[in-house]
Amino acid sequence: MSFSHCRILCELSLTWIKFFGLGLGYAANMLTLKFLGATGTVTGSKYLLRHGDDPVLVDCGLFQGYKQLRLRNWEPFPVLPAAIRGVVLTHAHLDHSGFLPVLVSEGFRGKVFCTEATRDLCRILLPDSGRLLEEEALYANRHNFSKHKPALPLYSEADALRALEHLVAVPVGHEFSPAPEMLGRFQLAGHILGAASVSLRCDGRTVMFSGDVGRPNDPIMRPPTAPGACDYLVVESTYGDRRHAPSDPAGQLADVISRTAARGGVTVIPAFAVGRAQELLYEIWKLKQAGAIPAALPVYLNSPMAVDATRLYIKHHDQHRLDERSCHALGQVAHIVNSVEESMALNRRQAPMVIIAASGMATGGRVLHHLKAFAGDSRNTILFAGFQAAGTRGARMLAGETSVKIHGEYFPVRARVELIGNLSAHADADEILDWLSQSPAAPRQVFVTHGEPAAADALRLRIAEQLHWPCRVPDYLDEVVLA
């Protein structure tokens, strides 16, 4: 029987059980998994695990990138938010947590389970996200470039603060119950502070969600914990079709910064405020200590939440490799830009410098104003560090586009646009395979998500051929019965 025939039978069985199972006693222990995001893309992570009448949402992320993806953030949620028993977050990045304020605004009243570091980071990221969304809507209305009259934010800072009231921190390795007869447990996944894989067990079946898997030899984060035995596994595939280059990312960083400064230019680095910004600060500190870049070259961190996130490295010292001196150095190597006025003043400064600003794919935040100011000068460099999702400004600039649309207006790109691909917090394809191979037993089924189509399918093929595990790539809104 072909795979397509099996899938049709599975879907027919699911429909039959939904309509008739209540009367025959099947619904009480039926376990289903529905893919509400991170299919065909690396954003919008959301998975609905339903045990009987008790749905639990694993991750609650924003869609980013192509407009047709971003529009999903505004569509009615596929499940009634008030009916969801609980939410489980694998980590704090907005593509995994950033939709939470909308879910709460639309009626979710349950608990949101996460690790302690994820809770601390969400307290920084979510209000900042709401604040930025409000500022962008005000800017659009002031300059009259939005098609919507008036432009409205997806959610506000106040919405984000209300969502934070639902967070419940769980120590790594401790059990928690997001729904009746369902037990969960977090294990560290590397990647960023608090990032975790999560296993959820009910009725003798265990479903594991990898979250974003970190690298075994990351310069800051500790390696991901080996996966435990599970019946079903949902695994990310951001770098599922590639290997990180063996070249030293610190050497590339030094080369780009030094060459740009020698031209009298500015190096603008879009960076995620949590994880990537701290790694860049750490590498720049080491390069200055070693004399690999000019010690007097000014470095600016234009992301207040990145400053707050950096302080958490001292609090959660058990999750990373840095000693206390290195943690303090993260906060001292850069000048902190605290106000909008200071940020605007940087754009008028005509001297060599390094600016690190959110967001990492140039989808929003203060870095957009720096791109408007500096992308048009050939002396400057726009340096991307890590993966750029399809449809984002970062991906388009790396593809060679000669102009970029920001705030409704096109700006020329004459600056050099460069990428350090292996300065990444994600495991590559080989590292994911190595991580999976540490599992004590083969799952019944693996679902490959959180990857562009080519990356997800490449990882699916490698898992099937090298590990001999049943494996598939689900589509958006696919729903499967976990037997």
Buried (B, 14 or more C-beta within 10 A) or exposed (E): EEEEEEEEEBBEEBEEBBEEBBEEEBBEEBBBBBBBBBBBBBBBBBBBBBBBEBBBBBBBBBBBBBEEBBEBBEEEBBBEBEEBBBBBBBBBBBBBBBBBBBBBBEEBEBBBBBBBBBBBBBBBBBBBBBBBBBBBBEBBBEEEBBEEEEBBBBBBBBBBBBBBEBBBBBEBEEEBBBBEEBBBBBBBBBBBBBBBBBBBBBEEBBBBBBBBBBBBEBBBBBBBBBBBEBBBBBBBBBBBBBEBEEEEBBEBBBBBBBBBBEBEBBBBBBBBBBBBBBBBBBBBBBBBEEEBBBEEBBBBBBBBBBBBBBBBBEEBEEBBEBEEEBBBBBBEBBBBBEEEEEBEEBBEEEEBBBBBBBBBBBBBBBBBBBBBBBBBBEBBBBBBBBBBBBBBBBBBBBEEBEBBEBBEEEBEBBBBBBBBBBBBBBBBBEBBBEBBEEBEEBBBBBBBBBBBBEBBBBBBBBBBEEBEBBBBBBEBEBBBBBE
